[in-house]
């Protein structure tokens, strides 16, 4: 079972993240008459639905099964992408982004719990960080290759990247259908008791609580900043057909960071590793605010280090310290936290971009990310997780 699920897990991450739309989504919506505020509103709707369903979807995965929830997320994502491709007007886009938020909630947490439980059943849980890092590498390869091809496809038809992303979401669904649901505890508490136990698992474990707060901040700020990456590339004078190449290079750097996340942490040390993340995120965004040039595009490779390396570290801390019966639910709280950070931050940053200009918005975001990230890293850097499987 473990071997089949590991290979299926890698392939699922590849297909579910073939983001052909990645280098053109802002351009797509701008050509449809939307401004920055409207675009950020769409992604706020995405995040509202993800936020509302993060915990319920985690509970569903813990009670119903990881595999069916992941398959449901893949199908819903497919429908959302096709609605964007063939829809026309804000109501269509709002509905599509709401579905995308639902899909992200289903996928968030359930995937890591799925593979961790598969490894526990085979007595191979010590391999989790390596396997999770490699899976996220495939995730980022999907984003990178999809983005590389998407920039070229968009020159022919701006809707085509969304059509192909819908198709690969369906392929991800088919891959999961060949996997085996891992065993987990049969006896389940009532929903109220379940939530109470999950809260205790977070509140009473300093390492888990610290990583959830820190990762929520970092990933939330990264989500906001990502919406400005295409306007930044445009401001450097780079032609649209090269956007996919840039995204490919960025994401391959993130994929390498994910694959070697465990080794990186061991080489530079736990404390130095975690403290470097908000400095990298904030530093690159601050540079973006002052300078719009190709050096900034190159420096963004450092920014990708954070995207790639943090997820395996985060999931390792949570998985080893949280019981299987509530693992997907607790993992989902990071998606919930990052979505909340986005919802709070994105309207302010979008308003600054529309009222003044987007370099000032990036500068502001960079300062906030660096300051809050360094504050949040203090308890995390001091703690070393202790396994409680």
C-alpha positions in Angstrom: 0.0 0.0 0.0 2.7 2.5 1.0 4.6 2.2 -2.3 1.4 2.7 -4.4 0.3 5.6 -2.3 3.8 7.3 -2.4 4.0 7.1 -6.2 0.4 8.2 -6.5 1.0 11.1 -4.1 3.9 12.4 -6.2 1.8 12.1 -9.4 -1.2 13.7 -7.8 0.9 16.7 -6.6 2.2 17.1 -10.2 -1.2 17.0 -11.9 -3.2 19.0 -9.4 -0.7 21.8 -9.7 -0.2 22.1 -13.5 -0.8 25.8 -13.3 -0.9 26.8 -16.9 -2.8 30.0 -15.8 0.0 31.0 -13.4 1.9 33.6 -15.5 -1.2 35.2 -17.0 -4.1 35.3 -14.5 -3.7 39.0 -13.6 -3.3 39.8 -17.3 -6.4 37.6 -18.1 -8.6 39.5 -15.6 -7.2 42.9 -16.6 -8.1 42.3 -20.2 -11.6 41.4 -19.0 -11.9 45.0 -17.6 -11.1 44.3 -14.0 -8.7 46.6 -11.9 -6.3 45.6 -9.2 -8.9 46.0 -6.5 -11.4 43.7 -8.3 -8.7 41.1 -8.9 -7.7 41.1 -5.2 -11.5 40.9 -4.4 -11.7 37.7 -6.5 -8.9 36.1 -4.6 -10.4 37.4 -1.3 -13.5 35.4 -2.2 -11.3 32.4 -2.9 -9.7 32.8 0.5 -13.0 33.4 2.3 -14.4 30.1 1.1 -11.1 28.3 1.8 -11.1 29.9 5.3 -14.7 28.9 6.0 -14.1 25.3 5.0 -10.6 24.6 6.1 -11.6 23.1 9.5 -14.8 21.4 8.2 -12.9 19.8 5.3 -10.2 18.6 7.7 -12.8 17.1 10.0 -14.4 15.4 7.0 -11.1 14.0 6.0 -10.5 12.7 9.5 -13.9 11.2 9.8 -14.8 10.2 6.2 -11.4 9.5 4.7 -8.4 11.4 3.2 -8.8 9.9 -0.3 -12.4 10.8 -1.0 -11.9 14.4 0.2 -8.8 14.8 -2.0 -10.7 13.4 -5.0 -13.6 15.8 -4.3 -11.2 18.7 -4.2 -9.7 17.8 -7.6 -13.2 17.6 -9.3 -14.3 21.0 -7.8 -11.0 22.6 -8.9 -11.6 21.3 -12.5 -15.1 22.9 -12.5 -13.8 26.2 -11.2 -11.1 26.5 -13.9 -13.5 25.7 -16.7 -15.9 28.3 -15.4 -13.2 31.0 -15.6 -12.2 29.8 -19.1 -15.7 29.9 -20.5 -17.4 32.4 -18.3 -17.9 36.0 -19.0 -18.3 38.7 -16.3 -17.7 39.2 -12.6 -20.5 36.9 -11.4 -18.9 33.9 -13.3 -15.5 34.7 -11.9 -16.8 35.2 -8.4 -18.5 31.8 -8.5 -15.4 30.1 -10.0 -13.1 31.6 -7.4 -15.5 30.4 -4.6 -15.3 26.9 -6.0 -11.5 27.2 -6.2 -11.5 28.2 -2.5 -13.6 25.1 -1.7 -11.1 22.9 -3.6 -8.1 24.3 -1.8 -9.8 23.7 1.5 -10.4 20.0 0.6 -6.7 19.6 -0.5 -5.1 21.5 2.4 -4.0 19.2 5.2 -5.8 16.1 3.8 -2.8 15.4 1.5 -0.1 15.4 4.1 -2.3 13.4 6.5 -3.0 10.9 3.7 0.7 10.2 3.1 1.8 10.3 6.7 -0.9 7.7 7.7 0.2 5.6 4.8 3.8 5.7 6.1 2.8 5.0 9.7 0.9 1.9 8.5 4.1 0.7 6.8 6.4 1.7 9.8 8.1 4.3 7.6 7.0 7.5 9.3 10.7 8.5 9.7 10.8 9.1 5.9 8.0 11.6 6.0 10.0 14.8 5.7 12.0 13.5 2.7 8.9 12.2 0.9 6.9 15.4 1.7 9.7 17.5 0.4 9.9 15.5 -2.8 6.1 15.6 -3.2 6.2 19.4 -2.9 9.0 19.4 -5.4 6.6 17.7 -7.8 4.0 20.3 -6.8 6.3 23.1 -7.8 7.4 21.3 -11.0 3.8 21.3 -12.0 3.5 25.0 -11.3 6.7 25.7 -13.2 6.2 23.5 -16.3 2.5 24.6 -16.4 3.6 28.3 -16.2 6.3 27.8 -18.8 3.8 26.4 -21.3 1.0 28.8 -20.1 2.8 31.9 -21.2 3.2 30.5 -24.7 -0.4 29.3 -24.8 -1.8 32.6 -23.7 -0.3 34.4 -26.7 -2.6 32.2 -28.8 -5.7 32.3 -26.5 -5.9 33.7 -22.9 -8.5 31.1 -21.9 -6.5 28.1 -23.0 -4.3 27.9 -19.9 -7.5 27.5 -17.7 -8.9 24.8 -19.9 -5.7 22.7 -19.6 -5.5 23.2 -15.9 -9.1 21.9 -15.7 -8.0 18.8 -17.6 -5.0 18.1 -15.4 -7.2 18.5 -12.3 -9.3 15.6 -13.7 -6.2 13.6 -14.2 -5.3 14.2 -10.6 -8.7 12.8 -9.6 -8.0 9.7 -11.7 -4.6 9.2 -10.0 -6.1 9.3 -6.5 -8.7 6.7 -7.6 -5.9 4.2 -7.9 -4.5 4.8 -4.4 -5.6 3.0 -1.1 -7.2 4.8 1.8 -4.7 4.5 4.7 -6.0 3.0 8.0 -6.8 5.3 10.9 -8.7 5.2 14.2 -12.2 3.7 13.8 -13.7 5.2 16.9 -14.6 8.9 16.3 -15.7 11.4 18.9 -18.7 13.8 18.4 -18.0 16.9 16.3 -18.0 19.1 19.4 -15.6 16.8 21.3 -13.5 16.5 18.2 -13.0 20.3 17.8 -12.3 20.6 21.5 -9.6 17.9 21.2 -8.1 19.5 18.1 -7.9 22.9 19.9 -6.1 21.2 22.9 -3.7 19.6 20.5 -2.7 23.0 19.2 -3.0 25.1 22.4 -1.1 22.7 24.7 1.8 22.1 22.3 4.1 25.0 22.0 5.9 23.8 18.9 2.6 23.1 17.0 1.1 26.5 18.0 4.3 28.3 17.0 4.6 26.7 13.6 1.0 27.4 12.8 1.2 31.1 13.6 4.5 31.5 11.8 3.6 29.6 8.7 0.2 31.3 8.5 1.9 34.7 8.5 4.6 33.8 5.9 2.2 32.0 3.5 -0.4 34.7 3.9 2.0 37.5 2.9 3.3 35.4 0.1 -0.2 34.9 -1.3 -0.8 38.7 -1.3 2.6 39.4 -2.9 2.1 36.8 -5.6 -0.8 38.8 -7.0 1.7 41.6 -7.8 4.3 39.5 -9.5 2.9 39.9 -13.0 2.6 43.7 -12.8 6.1 43.7 -11.4 7.3 41.8 -14.5 5.5 44.2 -16.7 7.1 47.1 -15.0 10.5 45.8 -15.9 9.6 45.8 -19.6 9.6 42.1 -20.0 7.4 40.8 -22.8 4.4 38.6 -21.9 5.7 35.6 -23.8 8.7 35.4 -21.4 6.6 35.4 -18.2 6.3 31.6 -18.3 10.1 31.2 -18.5 10.6 33.4 -15.5 8.0 31.5 -13.5 9.6 28.3 -14.5 13.0 29.4 -13.2 11.4 30.7 -10.0 9.5 27.5 -9.3 12.3 25.2 -10.1 14.3 27.0 -7.5 11.4 26.5 -5.1 11.3 22.8 -6.1 15.0 22.3 -5.3 14.5 24.0 -1.9 11.6 21.7 -1.2 13.5 18.6 -2.1 16.5 19.6 0.0 14.5 21.2 2.8 15.7 18.7 5.5 19.3 19.0 4.4 19.2 22.8 4.4 17.8 23.0 7.9 20.5 20.6 9.2 23.3 22.5 7.5 22.4 26.1 8.6 20.7 25.1 11.9 17.1 25.2 13.0 17.2 28.7 14.4 19.1 30.3 11.5 16.8 28.6 9.0 13.5 29.9 10.5 14.9 33.4 11.1 16.1 33.7 7.5 12.6 33.2 6.0 10.9 36.5 7.0 14.1 38.3 6.1 14.1 36.8 2.6 10.4 37.5 2.1 10.5 41.1 3.4 13.9 41.9 1.8 12.9 40.9 -1.7 9.6 42.8 -1.5 11.3 45.9 -0.2 13.7 45.7 -3.2 10.7 45.4 -5.5 9.3 48.6 -3.9 12.4 50.6 -4.7 13.5 49.1 -8.0 11.7 47.6 -10.9 14.4 45.9 -12.9 15.8 42.5 -14.0 17.9 42.2 -10.9 14.7 42.2 -8.9 13.5 39.3 -11.1 16.7 37.4 -10.3 16.5 38.2 -6.6 13.1 36.6 -6.5 14.8 33.2 -6.7 15.7 33.8 -3.0 12.0 34.5 -2.4 11.2 31.1 -3.8 13.4 29.4 -1.2 10.7 30.2 1.3 7.9 28.8 -0.8 9.7 25.6 -1.3 11.3 24.8 2.0 8.8 25.8 4.6 6.0 23.3 3.9 7.9 20.1 4.6 9.3 21.6 7.9 5.8 22.7 8.9 4.1 19.4 8.1 6.8 17.4 10.0 6.3 19.4 13.2 2.5 19.0 13.1 2.3 15.4 11.9 4.7 14.0 14.5 3.1 15.9 17.4 -0.6 15.4 16.5 -2.7 12.2 16.7 -3.9 10.6 13.5 -7.5 11.1 14.5 -7.2 14.9 14.1 -4.1 15.2 11.9 -5.8 16.6 8.8 -7.9 19.1 10.8 -4.8 20.5 12.6 -2.9 20.7 9.3 -5.8 22.6 7.8 -5.4 25.4 10.4 -2.4 26.7 8.5 -4.5 27.1 5.4 -7.1 28.8 7.5 -4.5 31.1 9.1 -2.9 32.1 5.8 -6.3 32.7 4.2 -7.2 35.0 7.1 -3.9 36.9 6.8 -4.7 37.3 3.1 -8.3 38.5 3.7 -7.1 41.1 6.2 -4.0 42.3 4.2 -5.0 42.1 0.6 -7.6 44.9 0.6 -5.2 47.3 2.3 -2.4 46.5 -0.1 -4.7 46.6 -3.1 -6.0 50.1 -2.0 -2.4 51.4 -1.7 -1.7 50.0 -5.2 -4.8 51.7 -6.8 -4.6 54.9 -4.8 -0.9 55.5 -5.1 1.2 52.9 -7.0 2.0 49.2 -6.7 5.8 49.8 -5.8 4.6 51.5 -2.6 2.2 48.6 -2.0 5.1 46.1 -2.3 7.3 48.2 -0.1 4.6 48.3 2.6 4.0 44.6 2.4 7.7 43.8 2.6 8.1 45.9 5.8 5.0 44.3 7.4 6.1 40.7 6.5 9.6 41.2 7.8 8.6 42.8 11.1 5.7 40.4 12.0 7.6 37.4 10.7 10.6 38.1 12.9 8.3 38.5 15.9 6.5 35.2 15.2 9.8 33.3 14.7 11.0 33.9 18.2 9.0 31.2 20.0 9.5 28.8 17.1 13.3 29.2 17.0 13.5 28.4 20.7 11.5 25.2 20.5 12.4 21.7 19.3 9.5 19.4 18.5 9.1 16.1 20.4 7.4 13.3 18.6 4.1 12.1 20.0 2.7 9.8 17.4 
